[in-house]
Amino acid sequence: MLREKIEVYIPVDNATWDQMCKIGRTFQVKRRQVFSSPGEIFDRMLYLEKGIARCYLIQDGEEKTIYFFTEGNFTVDFRSYITDEPSALFFEAIEDCTFFSLPKKELMAVYATRPAFFQFDLAMTRQEYLRLSERMIQFYQDDLETRYLKLLNVQPELFQRIPQHYIASYLGVKPQSLSRIKAQALARKV
């Protein structure tokens, strides 16, 4: 899956792929296990092969879900990864997860020998910027019901696989408010 994702942006020859496989490693994380905590530098790219994870922070004693990561996507704190500064986020497996980890130092060595990989890095950085920018705009521009409906339309599988209190946190509300919005949206459909 990872090779196909990279090849959307750049061709990957077998020698380069072999090099990537040598520097990377696969590892599992159990459901509800935190695999990165605030204060740690995110010095690796994690490609999520199986499962769902989330990143969150704690504000005023409450967990605030920032983002969900699903299969076929990178799970990384790009701010920490790019700046080499400690992350402010927790990363937790919502389901049992399998990751392919690419350490930044070794990945940069691949980039040095295969400059085309910078195109992939640039594309991933752009994609992350656009995703976070869109999320921020939606959070301030859209009302709760609109945010809920957009999430339901774009990623309906999340509602089957993620506890509702995490979704409520992601939408910026208490679980009771999410239940109310769901009921209102359902009533409008009828």
Summary of the structure (lengths in Angstrom):
residues: 190
radius of gyration: 18.0
end to end distance: 40.2
largest distance: 58.9
contacts: 519
relative contact order: 0.16
helix: 50%
strand: 24%
